[in-house]
Amino acid sequence: MTTTSAPGAGLGRARVHVQRFGTFLSGMIMPNIAAFIAWGFITMLFISAGWLGGWHPVSDLLGGFGDAGQINWPGAMTALAQAEDGTTFQQYVGLVGPMITYLLPLLIANTAGRMVYGERGGVVATIATMGVIVGTSIPMFLGAMIMGPFAAYVTKWMDRIWEGRIKPGFEMLVNNFSAGILGMLLAILGFFVFGPLIIGLSAILGGAVGWLVSLQLLPIASVIVEPAKVLFLNNAINHGVFTPLGIEQVTEAGKSILFLIEANPGPGVGLLLAFTFFGVGQARSSAPGAAIIQFLGGIHEIYFPYALSKPATILALIAGGATGVATNMIFGGGLAFPAAPGSIIAVTAAASSPAAGGIGNLLIVYLSVVLAATVTFLITAVILRASRKRDLAAEAAGADTFGAAISQTQANKGKESSVLGSLGGATAGAATTAVATAPIRSIVFACDAGMGSSAMGASVLRNKIKSAGIDGITVTNAAIANLDGSADLVITQQQLTDRARAKSPGSMHLSVDNFMNSPKYDEVVQLVSAQAQAPAGAADAGAASAAATGSAGVLTLDRVRIHSGSATRDEALKEAADALVAAGAVTPAYLQAMHDREQSVSTFMGNGLAIPHGTNDAKDAVLGSALSVVRYDGGVDWDGDRATFVIGIAGKDGDHLQILSQIAELFSDEDDVARLNAAATPEELYELLSAVNRA
């Protein structure tokens, strides 16, 4: 049997791998952004050129330039310093130097180690990175980002050598001594080998940036940065690449232009303002609110769907980004510390530091934001105006241009086998009634960093669920890298769903086009509301009859079959539909609705289970609730996945939800799945499934 892949599937997988690597890089930095901001404020206030530098002896002490002979602060750390006349004196070390030299790199190393191998990896990574730090004379951010993961991986490999071979009672002794000895060896390696290598690498990267600046070519970086941002690589670029290089520049010049290449809010707000005035439909109505959130809140992800709905506008973003970079390059603008998130408020704080140039530098940065926004706005306006008549005609015909464009983007990247495909309609704006296969109690919004867009989406849905009077549902937000598989439902933007599914394969997944006002939120509310009501309504009247009839006849023996051979997906769909038609649950038109659903989103669930069902537009073809179960021992090629069990679904008024939820729980247990596969007859298989009905 030949398996074909959807067009662009390879490209989609490559993009997921790039996102995953980028997320790993940014994941070392993002959790420690608060420490970078703290260091930035301390630098801005207390260094000799800071707002409070020289104002009071205490500020001099904190800034690290106070004369220990003039300021008496017993116990404070001092170091030998040399005055301009050549004399030496004891100077307080302060906070600025130790934080950038030791604290920040060690935090990065510990975070990287934990990402690879938990607490044990974090400890060894921290020890090893200390060797890199003291073996060099420059801040070792790149060193921490390399040595940290390396040390954790070595620790992981070391533990595998004697895994299961340690005598009982000696585990703690072996674990502690092995980690300590390995940490010592890696610290020595870091001092003599990694340190010099990182210095050389830093010199090469710094030289590359300097070369681009000297040739006035730095704005060209926007050709790569802006499209990469729309593909959700923004945090990887900003915090995985520009932040480490920028911090090194700050130690020399007091500011860095690199902090503004990705974080400049101008291009995003310019794009959203253009959609506000010249967009149509849902894109136009939601753009003003999105512009406020992006510009003031710094959540850049919110404008990505707008760019994806009109791919030509990415050219406007490139032009706007290049304009902002060029402005800062020509006039010397930069930030004293990373602007995270990339809001105008954070940019203002980082640009107004005296070390960066104070008010003069702030005005330059403001100019770069305004010019970037203006250029993006003008080019986007031309693009939108050129297609306005066509978009208005499509809207008048009932098409949602915004949702349709995003659906096309999804199609271009290959099929999306969403485990929660039944929550979504054929388009982003379709009004649908959701179907879930397991009780939903925990909902997690996940984005790249877990701080911005996901927090906003979680807040919106939380308020909707609260307004509906539904209790017992928790709605939180998290970074994709931190998903632990405990969530019942994970909601992500479409470009990130593949990564979320790989991180939390046991959860149901929902893709949305816009965290701010996705119509699918209403579907989730309808779903959890139906689940909250279904058990209560059936608790008394349905309990007595469930054992005899299989949840009011939803599943009966005549609709449970076993085939020794294989089948194609279309053949399996036809058999499922025929069984439902024979049960009087659907009309023959339901088969086409099943095919339409597969075109929209795959119904393969994992663990060898597929649950084909019709689209919500086919509700008129549903006459009642029923399930059909067919086991194909030879398997069914379900768009590249192997399905063994094909459970056809027809649902009316929520009658089938309880049994479907129980079946989902059954198929999540590998032992139960093994028993289902071992059933020799349809009667045995039905008995296993009817036991679920009686649960």
HELIX and SHEET records of a PDB file:
HELIX    1   1 ALA A    9  ILE A   29  1                                  21    
HELIX    2   2 MET A   30  ASN A   32  5                                   3    
HELIX    3   3 ILE A   33  PHE A   46  1                                  14    
HELIX    4   4 PRO A   57  GLY A   63  1                                   7    
HELIX    5   5 VAL A   96  PRO A   98  1                                   3    
HELIX    6   6 MET A   99  LEU A  103  3                                   5    
HELIX    7   7 LEU A  104  VAL A  134  1                                  31    
HELIX    8   8 PHE A  141  ILE A  161  1                                  21    
HELIX    9   9 GLU A  171  LEU A  189  1                                  19    
HELIX   10  10 GLY A  190  PHE A  194  3                                   5    
HELIX   11  11 GLY A  195  SER A  214  1                                  20    
HELIX   12  12 LEU A  218  ALA A  221  5                                   4    
HELIX   13  13 SER A  222  ALA A  228  1                                   7    
HELIX   14  14 LYS A  229  LEU A  233  3                                   5    
HELIX   15  15 ASN A  234  ILE A  237  1                                   4    
HELIX   16  16 ASN A  238  PHE A  242  3                                   5    
HELIX   17  17 THR A  243  ALA A  253  1                                  11    
HELIX   18  18 ILE A  257  LEU A  260  5                                   4    
HELIX   19  19 GLY A  266  PHE A  278  1                                  13    
HELIX   20  20 GLY A  281  ILE A  292  1                                  12    
HELIX   21  21 ILE A  293  GLY A  297  3                                   5    
HELIX   22  22 HIS A  300  TYR A  303  5                                   4    
HELIX   23  23 PHE A  304  SER A  309  1                                   6    
HELIX   24  24 THR A  313  PHE A  331  1                                  19    
HELIX   25  25 ILE A  344  ALA A  351  1                                   8    
HELIX   26  26 PRO A  354  ALA A  356  5                                   3    
HELIX   27  27 GLY A  358  ALA A  386  1                                  29    
HELIX   28  28 ARG A  388  ALA A  396  1                                   9    
HELIX   29  29 THR A  401  ASN A  412  1                                  12    
HELIX   30  30 GLY A  421  LEU A  423  5                                   3    
HELIX   31  31 SER A  453  SER A  467  1                                  15    
HELIX   32  32 ILE A  480  ASN A  482  5                                   3    
HELIX   33  33 GLN A  494  LEU A  496  5                                   3    
HELIX   34  34 THR A  497  LYS A  503  1                                   7    
HELIX   35  35 LYS A  520  ALA A  538  1                                  19    
HELIX   36  36 ALA A  541  THR A  549  1                                   9    
HELIX   37  37 LEU A  557  ARG A  559  5                                   3    
HELIX   38  38 ARG A  569  ALA A  582  1                                  14    
HELIX   39  39 TYR A  590  SER A  600  1                                  11    
HELIX   40  40 ASN A  616  ALA A  621  5                                   6    
HELIX   41  41 LEU A  657  PHE A  667  1                                  11    
HELIX   42  42 GLU A  670  ALA A  678  1                                   9    
HELIX   43  43 PRO A  682  ASN A  693  1                                  12    
SHEET    1   A 2 THR A  78  GLN A  82  0                                        
SHEET    2   A 2 THR A  88  TYR A  92 -1                                        
SHEET    1   B 4 THR A 474  ALA A 479  0                                        
SHEET    2   B 4 SER A 442  CYS A 447  1                                        
SHEET    3   B 4 LEU A 489  GLN A 493  1                                        
SHEET    4   B 4 MET A 508  VAL A 512  1                                        
SHEET    1   C 3 VAL A 560  HIS A 563  0                                        
SHEET    2   C 3 ALA A 626  TRP A 638  1                                        
SHEET    3   C 3 ALA A 567  THR A 568  1                                        
SHEET    1   D 5 VAL A 560  HIS A 563  0                                        
SHEET    2   D 5 ALA A 626  TRP A 638  1                                        
SHEET    3   D 5 ASP A 641  ALA A 650 -1                                        
SHEET    4   D 5 LEU A 609  ALA A 610  1                                        
SHEET    5   D 5 PHE A 604  GLY A 606 -1                                        
END                                                                             
